[in-house]
Amino acid sequence: MRILSVQIELVKTLGTTAAGPEVFVMIPPPLMAARAYGMNETVINTVFPTLVPEIASAGKLRGAIDIFNLFGGSDSRDFPPGGCTLQTLDKAKCGYYCSASQSWQCDQCHPDDAGYAAMAEKVAYVVGDAVARAKEATAA
């Protein structure tokens, strides 16, 4: 698959610079309804969760930060028909997409404040762990 080889080369190039940065890749959150913003639900909810970890593995990265499953992606059978609404907050992880204080935000794609906070917490945990290990390695 051409896109996979291009992504792997990009990861390898970034990871081999003189500064030696650590590269992180992330599986995006699921698309909660087909065609939201014209996006392909199959690509986002089926292809990316497999492709991104393959890129991480081929690029010898620590792994992919999994926002997809954090947001209930593996529970797609529990996605409400037509997507998340204020009446479906008990389904999958609709609480990360809709809230009473942000009812305008139920666009099936972009998280609400709770969703962004959960993403930030997950990324901070993974990146913080990498920073701690790097400090330990340089101290030794």
SEDREN-279490 format. One record per atom (N, C-alpha, C): residue in three letters; y, z negated, x negated. Coordinates in pm, whole numbers, padded with zeros to 5 digits, always signed. Layout:
// residues N
ALAYZX...
END
This chain:
// residues 140
MET-00117+00000-00085MET+00000+00000+00000MET+00124+00000-00090ARG+00208+00100-00076ARG+00325+00119-00162ARG+00423+00003-00156ILE+00452-00047-00037ILE+00550-00155-00025ILE+00502-00280-00099LEU+00372-00306-00095LEU+00318-00422-00165LEU+00338-00407-00315SER+00310-00291-00371SER+00324-00273-00516SER+00471-00284-00557VAL+00563-00234-00476VAL+00705-00246-00507VAL+00747-00392-00506GLN+00703-00468-00406GLN+00739-00609-00397GLN+00681-00688-00514ILE+00558-00658-00551ILE+00495-00728-00663ILE+00571-00699-00792GLU+00609-00576-00815GLU+00686-00542-00934GLU+00821-00613-00936LEU+00885-00624-00821LEU+01011-00696-00812LEU+00992-00843-00850VAL+00888-00906-00797VAL+00860-01046-00828VAL+00832-01062-00977LYS+00752-00973-01033LYS+00720-00982-01176LYS+00844-00964-01262THR+00932-00870-01224THR+01055-00846-01299THR+01145-00969-01296LEU+01163-01026-01178LEU+01248-01145-01167LEU+01192-01263-01244GLY+01061-01277-01244GLY+00998-01390-01309GLY+00983-01377-01459THR+01020-01264-01518THR+01002-01247-01662THR+01134-01229-01736THR+01242-01271-01675THR+01371-01262-01745THR+01379-01372-01849ALA+01476-01361-01938ALA+01493-01459-02045ALA+01514-01600-01989ALA+01583-01610-01877ALA+01608-01742-01817ALA+01481-01799-01754GLY+01385-01712-01725GLY+01258-01757-01669GLY+01269-01828-01535PRO+01343-01773-01439PRO+01354-01843-01311PRO+01221-01848-01237GLU+01204-01949-01157GLU+01086-01953-01072GLU+01120-01880-00943VAL+01034-01789-00904VAL+01057-01709-00784VAL+00978-01769-00669PHE+01043-01781-00556PHE+00980-01830-00434PHE+00985-01720-00329VAL+00879-01704-00254VAL+00879-01612-00140VAL+00849-01695-00016MET+00894-01645+00098MET+00880-01721+00220MET+00829-01632+00333ILE+00732-01685+00407ILE+00685-01616+00527ILE+00785-01650+00637PRO+00848-01549+00697PRO+00953-01577+00795PRO+00898-01639+00923PRO+00987-01700+01002PRO+00942-01754+01130PRO+00897-01643+01224PRO+00813-01677+01321PRO+00765-01574+01413PRO+00877-01522+01502LEU+00858-01400+01546LEU+00944-01342+01648LEU+00882-01384+01781MET+00957-01452+01864MET+00900-01513+01985MET+00887-01416+02102ALA+00947-01298+02094ALA+00933-01200+02201ALA+00941-01060+02142ALA+00862-00971+02195ALA+00859-00833+02146ALA+00997-00768+02158ARG+01032-00694+02056ARG+01153-00611+02050ARG+01284-00689+02048ALA+01282-00818+02022ALA+01407-00893+02006ALA+01483-00828+01891TYR+01607-00791+01915TYR+01691-00721+01818TYR+01626-00591+01770GLY+01535-00536+01848GLY+01467-00412+01813GLY+01360-00429+01707MET+01327-00553+01671MET+01228-00578+01566MET+01086-00564+01620ASN+00995-00529+01531ASN+00856-00508+01564ASN+00781-00641+01553GLU+00738-00693+01665GLU+00670-00821+01669GLU+00539-00819+01589THR+00470-00707+01589THR+00344-00697+01515THR+00367-00711+01365VAL+00470-00646+01314VAL+00500-00656+01171VAL+00534-00800+01134ILE+00622-00861+01210ILE+00668-00996+01177ILE+00558-01100+01198ASN+00483-01089+01306ASN+00385-01192+01341ASN+00244-01167+01291THR+00217-01046+01243THR+00081-01016+01196THR+00081-00968+01050VAL+00169-00876+01016VAL+00168-00819+00880VAL+00229-00917+00779PHE+00348-00967+00804PHE+00414-01055+00707PHE+00333-01179+00670PRO+00270-01248+00766PRO+00194-01367+00729PRO+00077-01340+00634THR+00032-01216+00627THR-00072-01177+00532THR-00012-01117+00406LEU+00089-01033+00422LEU+00149-00961+00310LEU+00222-01054+00213VAL+00300-01146+00264VAL+00380-01233+00176VAL+00292-01319+00084PRO+00186-01383+00134PRO+00097-01455+00042PRO+00030-01363-00060GLU-00001-01238-00022GLU-00058-01144-00117GLU+00041-01115-00230ILE+00168-01100-00194ILE+00272-01079-00295ILE+00281-01200-00387ALA+00277-01319-00329ALA+00282-01442-00409ALA+00164-01450-00505SER+00046-01419-00456SER-00074-01425-00538SER-00070-01320-00650ALA-00037-01198-00614ALA-00032-01090-00714ALA+00077-01114-00817GLY+00185-01179-00776GLY+00294-01209-00869GLY+00275-01339-00944LYS+00159-01404-00923LYS+00125-01530-00987LYS+00229-01639-00958LEU+00273-01640-00834LEU+00368-01742-00790LEU+00291-01864-00741ARG+00360-01972-00723ARG+00299-02097-00677ARG+00244-02082-00535GLY+00295-01991-00458GLY+00252-01968-00321GLY+00371-01931-00236ALA+00347-01905-00111ALA+00454-01868-00019ALA+00496-01990+00061ILE+00625-02006+00080ILE+00675-02112+00167ILE+00648-02065+00310ASP+00570-02140+00384ASP+00520-02095+00514ASP+00605-02147+00630ILE+00708-02073+00663ILE+00791-02106+00778ILE+00724-02055+00906PHE+00644-01951+00893PHE+00575-01893+01008PHE+00493-01998+01083ASN+00406-02068+01012ASN+00322-02168+01078ASN+00399-02295+01111LEU+00499-02328+01033LEU+00585-02441+01067LEU+00645-02422+01206PHE+00677-02298+01240PHE+00738-02265+01369PHE+00634-02225+01475GLY+00507-02256+01452GLY+00404-02230+01552GLY+00347-02091+01552GLY+00367-02016+01445GLY+00320-01877+01440GLY+00172-01860+01462SER+00091-01953+01413SER-00054-01939+01430SER-00096-01971+01573ASP-00004-02027+01651ASP-00033-02059+01791ASP+00025-01954+01885SER+00020-01828+01845SER+00085-01723+01923SER+00030-01713+02065ARG-00093-01756+02087ARG-00146-01753+02223ARG-00067-01848+02313ASP+00006-01941+02253ASP+00086-02037+02329ASP+00231-01991+02344PHE+00264-01870+02291PHE+00400-01818+02309PHE+00419-01788+02457PRO+00530-01830+02513PRO+00551-01800+02655PRO+00577-01651+02677PRO+00524-01594+02785PRO+00552-01453+02814PRO+00704-01432+02825GLY+00755-01335+02755GLY+00899-01309+02760GLY+00980-01392+02662GLY+00915-01483+02591GLY+00985-01561+02489GLY+01027-01699+02534CYS+01099-01767+02448CYS+01141-01905+02470CYS+01262-01912+02563THR+01260-02010+02649THR+01374-02042+02735THR+01387-02193+02739LEU+01489-02242+02802LEU+01505-02386+02816LEU+01392-02447+02900GLN+01322-02365+02979GLN+01212-02414+03060GLN+01078-02410+02986THR+01075-02354+02867THR+00948-02343+02793THR+00951-02418+02660LEU+01032-02521+02650LEU+01045-02593+02523LEU+00916-02662+02481ASP+00821-02680+02574ASP+00693-02741+02540ASP+00594-02641+02482LYS+00626-02512+02482LYS+00536-02409+02434LYS+00559-02381+02285ALA+00448-02355+02215ALA+00453-02322+02071ALA+00558-02411+02005LYS+00655-02351+01943LYS+00762-02427+01880LYS+00896-02382+01936CYS+00903-02361+02066CYS+01027-02314+02128CYS+01144-02408+02101GLY+01116-02535+02076GLY+01222-02630+02043GLY+01298-02594+01917TYR+01240-02507+01834TYR+01310-02460+01714TYR+01399-02339+01744TYR+01390-02287+01865TYR+01467-02168+01901TYR+01568-02196+02012CYS+01539-02290+02097CYS+01625-02319+02212CYS+01648-02468+02223SER+01767-02506+02261SER+01795-02645+02294SER+01905-02646+02400ALA+01909-02754+02475ALA+02008-02762+02584ALA+02149-02747+02531SER+02175-02799+02411SER+02311-02791+02356SER+02341-02653+02296GLN+02239-02572+02279GLN+02257-02439+02222GLN+02186-02333+02306SER+02202-02339+02437SER+02129-02248+02525SER+02160-02102+02496TRP+02277-02074+02442TRP+02315-01938+02405TRP+02228-01885+02291GLN+02159-01975+02221GLN+02086-01938+02100GLN+01946-01886+02130CYS+01899-01887+02251CYS+01761-01848+02284CYS+01745-01697+02272ASP+01759-01642+02153ASP+01751-01496+02136ASP+01615-01451+02083GLN+01520-01541+02073GLN+01382-01514+02034GLN+01364-01484+01885CYS+01471-01489+01810CYS+01466-01454+01669CYS+01527-01564+01581HIS+01648-01603+01610HIS+01721-01698+01526HIS+01695-01841+01569PRO+01662-01928+01476PRO+01641-02069+01511PRO+01771-02134+01558ASP+01755-02246+01627ASP+01870-02328+01660ASP+01889-02429+01547ASP+01976-02526+01563ASP+02003-02622+01456ASP+01877-02698+01414ALA+01793-02735+01511ALA+01668-02805+01478ALA+01576-02716+01395GLY+01572-02589+01428GLY+01490-02496+01351GLY+01541-02478+01209TYR+01672-02460+01196TYR+01728-02446+01061TYR+01707-02574+00979ALA+01718-02690+01044ALA+01695-02816+00973ALA+01550-02826+00925ALA+01456-02784+01009ALA+01314-02786+00970ALA+01289-02691+00854MET+01351-02572+00859MET+01337-02477+00748MET+01393-02535+00619ALA+01511-02594+00627ALA+01576-02651+00508ALA+01492-02763+00449GLU+01434-02845+00534GLU+01350-02955+00486GLU+01228-02902+00412LYS+01165-02799+00468LYS+01046-02740+00404LYS+01081-02676+00270VAL+01189-02599+00266VAL+01231-02534+00141VAL+01270-02638+00038ALA+01344-02740+00080ALA+01386-02846-00014ALA+01265-02917-00073TYR+01163-02940+00009TYR+01042-03005-00039TYR+00975-02921-00147VAL+00957-02792-00121VAL+00888-02704-00216VAL+00970-02685-00343VAL+01097-02656-00329VAL+01182-02633-00446VAL+01202-02765-00523GLY+01219-02874-00451GLY+01234-03004-00518GLY+01113-03039-00602ASP+00994-03009-00551ASP+00870-03033-00625ASP+00868-02949-00753ALA+00912-02823-00743ALA+00915-02735-00860ALA+01014-02788-00964VAL+01128-02836-00920VAL+01229-02890-01011VAL+01174-03015-01081ALA+01109-03102-01006ALA+01051-03222-01065ALA+00946-03188-01171ARG+00861-03089-01142ARG+00760-03050-01239ARG+00824-02989-01364ALA+00929-02911-01345ALA+00998-02852-01461ALA+01059-02961-01547LYS+01118-03062-01487LYS+01176-03173-01564LYS+01068-03249-01641GLU+00956-03272-01577GLU+00845-03340-01643GLU+00796-03259-01763ALA+00788-03128-01747ALA+00737-03041-01853ALA+00832-03040-01972THR+00963-03041-01946THR+01058-03039-02057THR+01070-03176-02124ALA+01039-03283-02051ALA+01046-03418-02108ALA+00926-03447-02196ALA+00817-03376-02171ALA+00692-03406-02245ALA+00694-03348-02384
END
